[in-house]
């Protein structure tokens, strides 16, 4: 019984985000009652409906206000009525960069009765992607020209540095062209490599796999390898840092999904590899995720807003519930976090097929799945 109280901001967002977030909140509130802490929830309306009615993606006061919270729980962002990128960049990327959420953490686990597309060969799939979340080709620095000459400013702010400059390039003869810059810095690589090493030690791993492509992109990913190797050599003796080209890694993951523990990834490769692992571990309805930084951290399941099934009670809330478990662990409520994950496992293992989510071949509604997890959670707490 910790007796602590936590303030959590919530953006349910769009589509099924509203439905699955409601169940995640119920599970967390039930867990808090069992383990003797409390959660003060504050909901925010940001998403497609808010944008279409007000023209506002995030309010001017939100970023300052949310600094005072212990965590942010996010449902899903995206709606076919809004041009792609407006909400995603205006909410997701704004929050990631504003709060220096440099870790994107994506676990991929096999759960009971969740069909896997590839047999892991007797081993249990339990892999986690540690993705650098603020650099690489996702910084939005680039330009397009139809006249064969590109000029654009280079300007961004990160916790460890400010980047300023100008890029100019032209073709002869003029041809339409596009330029996108990927940036990697020593402090950016060091801190994500350090996070991966600490996580590997916590998990009892003997190695970390760095996902790279230095044979084709030697400047940016060769630099990545050099900096990461130096961190492991000086700070993690006995923990092996192995390297795998991203294309070869994807090949091996499909053949042997359970062969890896901690995958350390630059931003772009982490985005791709974590989605592959989500598919290999049973689908987006089981895929939890977190954006972690030194200040406010954000917890969001991997799935999208799925507008085609929104409001029908068919959405699988387990990814959102597992995401909430990650949030509890981040808040220091480790025992409670483990209890939530165990409740999900027991719910899946012990429930008859018809009581499982629709995505897993059952007939249970989103709310019924949430209530089922809570029942098992309460039973586990009495053991």
BELLINGI-V453979 format. One record per residue. N is the residue number from 0. PHI is phi in radians with two decimals (999 if undefined). PSI is psi in whole degrees, -180 to 180 (999 if undefined). D_LAST is the distance of its C-alpha to the last C-alpha in Angstrom with 2 decimals. Layout:
N:PHI:PSI:D_LAST + N:PHI:PSI:D_LAST
//
This chain:
0:999:108:16.11 + 1:-1.53:-30:19.33 + 2:1.23:8:21.32 + 3:-1.39:159:23.39 + 4:-2.19:135:25.22 + 5:-2.15:140:26.35 + 6:-1.75:122:29.27 + 7:-2.17:122:29.02 + 8:-1.43:145:32.08 + 9:-2.29:128:31.72 + 10:-2.06:94:34.39 + 11:-1.05:-34:33.25 + 12:1.42:-132:36.60 + 13:-2.04:162:38.03 + 14:0.92:-131:37.30 + 15:-1.24:-10:33.72 + 16:-0.96:-39:32.76 + 17:-1.10:-42:32.64 + 18:-1.24:-47:30.30 + 19:-1.28:-33:27.75 + 20:-1.15:-37:27.76 + 21:-1.03:-40:26.96 + 22:-1.26:-38:23.72 + 23:-1.07:-42:22.84 + 24:-1.10:-42:23.50 + 25:-1.08:-42:21.30 + 26:-1.13:-44:18.29 + 27:-1.12:-43:19.11 + 28:-1.10:-40:19.66 + 29:-1.12:-41:16.30 + 30:-1.11:-41:14.70 + 31:-1.05:-41:17.08 + 32:-1.12:-36:16.05 + 33:-1.27:-41:12.38 + 34:-1.75:4:13.54 + 35:1.38:32:16.64 + 36:-2.22:175:19.54 + 37:-2.33:154:22.04 + 38:-2.14:128:24.13 + 39:-1.82:106:27.75 + 40:-1.54:140:28.88 + 41:-2.30:115:32.60 + 42:-1.53:144:33.85 + 43:-2.16:148:37.14 + 44:-1.56:3:39.32 + 45:-1.10:138:40.67 + 46:2.71:-163:41.29 + 47:-1.10:-48:43.88 + 48:-1.06:-43:44.36 + 49:-1.12:-42:44.81 + 50:-1.14:-44:47.20 + 51:-1.21:-29:49.26 + 52:-1.55:-24:49.65 + 53:-2.11:-18:50.35 + 54:1.36:7:51.40 + 55:-1.89:131:48.86 + 56:-1.49:-57:46.21 + 57:-2.22:144:44.67 + 58:-1.25:155:46.02 + 59:-1.09:-31:48.00 + 60:-1.51:-13:45.72 + 61:-1.08:-47:42.39 + 62:-1.08:-38:42.36 + 63:-1.23:-41:43.12 + 64:-1.14:-42:40.68 + 65:-1.31:-12:37.69 + 66:-1.01:-28:38.21 + 67:-1.44:0:36.44 + 68:-1.62:161:33.11 + 69:-1.50:-23:30.18 + 70:-2.91:166:29.79 + 71:-2.26:127:31.21 + 72:-1.84:124:29.40 + 73:-2.04:136:31.91 + 74:-1.45:-82:31.81 + 75:-2.78:147:34.86 + 76:-2.14:134:38.57 + 77:2.41:138:41.46 + 78:-2.74:135:43.59 + 79:-1.11:-16:46.62 + 80:-1.37:-12:48.64 + 81:-2.05:134:48.58 + 82:-0.96:132:50.35 + 83:-0.95:138:47.97 + 84:1.81:-31:47.46 + 85:-1.13:-52:48.06 + 86:-1.32:-39:44.48 + 87:-1.11:-50:42.97 + 88:-1.28:-37:45.29 + 89:-1.27:-25:45.50 + 90:-1.95:-63:41.78 + 91:-1.04:-58:39.85 + 92:-1.21:-35:42.46 + 93:-1.04:-45:43.53 + 94:-1.19:-42:40.06 + 95:-1.05:-45:39.56 + 96:-1.34:-38:42.92 + 97:-1.10:-34:42.93 + 98:-1.91:17:39.74 + 99:0.88:47:40.44 + 100:-1.40:83:37.29 + 101:-1.45:-9:38.39 + 102:-1.93:122:35.23 + 103:-1.83:114:34.28 + 104:-1.87:123:30.95 + 105:-2.31:96:30.17 + 106:-1.32:150:27.30 + 107:-2.32:109:27.67 + 108:-2.21:150:24.74 + 109:-1.54:132:24.40 + 110:-2.06:156:21.56 + 111:-0.99:140:20.79 + 112:1.10:10:23.51 + 113:-1.67:110:25.50 + 114:-1.15:136:28.94 + 115:-1.87:140:30.67 + 116:-1.25:-20:34.47 + 117:-2.30:131:34.77 + 118:-1.21:120:32.99 + 119:-1.26:4:31.55 + 120:1.28:39:32.63 + 121:1.57:-22:29.47 + 122:-1.55:153:28.28 + 123:-1.59:127:25.57 + 124:-1.19:119:27.20 + 125:-2.68:79:25.82 + 126:-2.07:150:28.82 + 127:-2.34:133:29.45 + 128:-1.65:125:32.82 + 129:-1.85:101:33.94 + 130:-1.83:127:36.92 + 131:-1.13:135:39.54 + 132:-2.08:4:39.80 + 133:-2.25:-5:43.02 + 134:-2.21:-151:45.88 + 135:1.21:-147:47.41 + 136:-1.52:8:49.08 + 137:-1.75:16:46.87 + 138:-1.48:-6:48.72 + 139:1.27:29:51.09 + 140:-1.83:113:54.24 + 141:3.08:-176:56.98 + 142:-2.83:161:59.87 + 143:-2.27:141:61.70 + 144:-2.45:140:65.46 + 145:-1.65:-8:67.73 + 146:-1.84:4:70.75 + 147:1.49:10:69.68 + 148:-2.38:120:69.07 + 149:-1.95:130:65.68 + 150:-2.39:131:65.33 + 151:-2.71:152:62.24 + 152:-1.36:152:60.88 + 153:-1.95:110:57.98 + 154:-2.64:118:56.00 + 155:-2.72:160:52.34 + 156:-2.18:129:50.33 + 157:-2.19:170:47.29 + 158:-1.06:-37:45.58 + 159:-1.65:-11:47.44 + 160:-2.89:163:50.78 + 161:-2.01:137:53.16 + 162:-2.02:122:54.85 + 163:-2.39:149:58.31 + 164:2.85:-161:61.19 + 165:-2.66:141:62.98 + 166:-2.04:135:63.19 + 167:-2.39:130:66.39 + 168:-2.65:147:67.09 + 169:-2.57:156:69.66 + 170:-1.87:156:70.80 + 171:-2.38:110:74.38 + 172:-1.29:166:75.27 + 173:-1.09:129:72.96 + 174:-2.38:148:70.08 + 175:-0.98:141:67.02 + 176:-2.67:162:64.18 + 177:-2.39:144:60.75 + 178:-2.27:131:59.32 + 179:-2.27:128:55.69 + 180:-1.68:138:54.80 + 181:-1.93:132:51.75 + 182:-2.08:137:51.17 + 183:-2.34:130:49.17 + 184:-2.05:155:49.31 + 185:-1.02:-49:48.43 + 186:-1.12:-33:46.08 + 187:-1.14:-42:44.39 + 188:-1.27:-42:43.79 + 189:-1.02:-45:42.87 + 190:-1.26:-35:40.01 + 191:-1.29:-34:38.38 + 192:-1.13:-41:38.91 + 193:-1.11:-42:37.32 + 194:-1.07:-43:34.25 + 195:-1.12:-40:33.96 + 196:-1.12:-44:34.37 + 197:-1.12:-40:31.70 + 198:-1.15:-41:29.23 + 199:-1.08:-41:30.18 + 200:-1.10:-42:29.56 + 201:-1.08:-36:26.11 + 202:-1.45:-6:25.31 + 203:1.35:25:26.90 + 204:-1.39:159:29.85 + 205:-1.88:-6:33.28 + 206:-2.64:159:35.34 + 207:-2.22:138:35.88 + 208:-1.83:119:38.14 + 209:-1.53:121:40.70 + 210:-1.56:122:41.83 + 211:-2.48:-178:45.56 + 212:-2.82:49:48.97 + 213:-1.26:-18:51.41 + 214:-1.21:-29:53.80 + 215:-1.80:-29:54.74 + 216:-2.21:71:53.99 + 217:-1.18:-30:54.81 + 218:-1.18:-61:55.29 + 219:-1.26:-44:52.01 + 220:-1.55:-22:49.68 + 221:-1.12:-41:51.67 + 222:-1.10:-43:51.18 + 223:-0.95:-48:47.45 + 224:-1.09:-45:47.30 + 225:-1.07:-47:49.37 + 226:-1.19:-45:47.36 + 227:-1.12:-41:43.92 + 228:-1.08:-38:45.16 + 229:-1.15:-40:46.40 + 230:-1.09:-47:43.05 + 231:-1.20:-37:41.21 + 232:-1.13:-38:44.01 + 233:-1.58:-29:43.96 + 234:-2.00:-16:40.31 + 235:-2.32:62:38.21 + 236:-1.07:137:39.86 + 237:1.57:-13:38.31 + 238:-1.77:117:36.84 + 239:-1.40:132:39.09 + 240:-1.83:107:40.36 + 241:-1.75:160:41.65 + 242:-2.04:143:43.63 + 243:-2.47:126:43.64 + 244:-1.11:140:46.07 + 245:-1.06:-37:44.32 + 246:-1.18:-43:46.12 + 247:-1.16:-38:45.31 + 248:-1.05:-45:41.66 + 249:-1.05:-40:41.38 + 250:-1.06:-48:42.99 + 251:-1.24:-33:40.60 + 252:-1.08:-40:37.49 + 253:-1.20:-36:38.50 + 254:-1.36:-39:39.21 + 255:-2.40:81:36.16 + 256:-1.06:-27:33.59 + 257:-1.68:16:31.07 + 258:-1.43:-8:33.75 + 259:-2.20:152:33.17 + 260:-1.85:-77:30.60 + 261:-1.89:124:32.06 + 262:-1.90:118:35.16 + 263:-1.67:119:37.34 + 264:-2.27:137:39.59 + 265:-1.06:164:42.51 + 266:-0.95:-54:42.15 + 267:-1.16:-45:43.88 + 268:-1.15:-36:42.46 + 269:-1.11:-37:38.92 + 270:-1.07:-45:39.41 + 271:-1.26:-49:40.55 + 272:-1.14:-38:38.19 + 273:-1.17:-34:35.02 + 274:-1.23:-38:36.12 + 275:-1.05:-45:36.82 + 276:-1.15:-34:33.34 + 277:-1.05:-41:31.89 + 278:-1.17:-40:33.82 + 279:-1.23:-23:32.80 + 280:-1.74:10:29.06 + 281:2.10:0:29.20 + 282:1.96:168:31.11 + 283:-1.17:-22:31.25 + 284:-1.20:-9:28.54 + 285:-2.02:5:26.00 + 286:-1.72:110:27.90 + 287:-1.57:164:26.67 + 288:-2.82:159:29.06 + 289:-2.61:147:29.91 + 290:-2.01:111:33.17 + 291:-2.02:136:32.70 + 292:-2.55:-176:35.32 + 293:-1.27:-18:36.06 + 294:-1.94:-123:36.04 + 295:-1.21:129:34.44 + 296:-1.90:151:32.31 + 297:-2.11:139:31.95 + 298:-2.15:120:29.17 + 299:-2.49:130:30.35 + 300:-1.14:159:29.31 + 301:-1.33:-30:32.01 + 302:-1.09:161:33.12 + 303:-1.52:-166:36.16 + 304:-1.46:-11:36.78 + 305:0.74:61:37.55 + 306:-1.07:-21:40.03 + 307:-1.19:-22:40.66 + 308:-2.09:7:37.32 + 309:-1.07:138:36.82 + 310:1.38:3:36.17 + 311:-1.77:-3:35.39 + 312:1.26:19:31.59 + 313:-1.72:-11:31.61 + 314:-1.19:142:30.39 + 315:-1.49:115:27.26 + 316:-1.52:1:25.18 + 317:-1.15:-34:22.80 + 318:-1.10:-42:25.20 + 319:-1.15:-37:25.26 + 320:-1.20:-42:21.48 + 321:-1.16:-34:21.33 + 322:-1.11:-42:24.25 + 323:-1.09:-33:22.44 + 324:-1.10:-42:19.70 + 325:-1.08:-38:22.68 + 326:-1.10:-43:23.92 + 327:-1.10:-40:20.83 + 328:-1.09:-42:21.11 + 329:-1.10:-35:24.80 + 330:-1.35:-3:24.21 + 331:1.65:1:22.27 + 332:-1.61:66:18.79 + 333:-1.12:-43:17.66 + 334:-1.10:-42:13.91 + 335:-1.14:-41:14.08 + 336:-1.07:-44:16.38 + 337:-1.14:-37:14.23 + 338:-1.13:-40:11.36 + 339:-1.11:-46:14.22 + 340:-1.11:-40:15.63 + 341:-1.14:-38:12.57 + 342:-1.09:-39:12.28 + 343:-1.10:-45:15.98 + 344:-1.08:-46:15.70 + 345:-1.19:-40:13.22 + 346:-0.99:-46:15.37 + 347:-1.20:-40:18.41 + 348:-1.24:-38:17.33 + 349:-1.71:-17:16.07 + 350:-1.35:142:18.52 + 351:-1.13:158:21.91 + 352:-0.95:-39:24.80 + 353:-1.19:-18:26.20 + 354:-1.60:5:23.13 + 355:-1.54:165:23.60 + 356:-1.04:154:25.94 + 357:-0.97:-40:29.64 + 358:-1.01:-29:30.18 + 359:-1.76:18:27.96 + 360:1.59:7:29.76 + 361:-1.69:-169:27.73 + 362:-2.18:6:28.87 + 363:-1.30:141:26.19 + 364:-1.34:169:27.62 + 365:-0.97:-46:26.68 + 366:-1.18:-39:25.04 + 367:-1.12:-36:23.18 + 368:-1.15:-44:21.67 + 369:-1.04:-44:20.57 + 370:-1.16:-35:18.99 + 371:-1.12:-42:17.24 + 372:-1.11:-41:15.65 + 373:-1.11:-40:14.61 + 374:-1.07:-45:12.99 + 375:-1.19:-36:10.82 + 376:-1.05:-45:10.27 + 377:-1.15:-35:9.17 + 378:-1.22:-40:6.76 + 379:-1.11:-39:5.35 + 380:-1.15:-20:5.61 + 381:-1.62:-7:3.80 + 382:-1.23:999:0.00
//
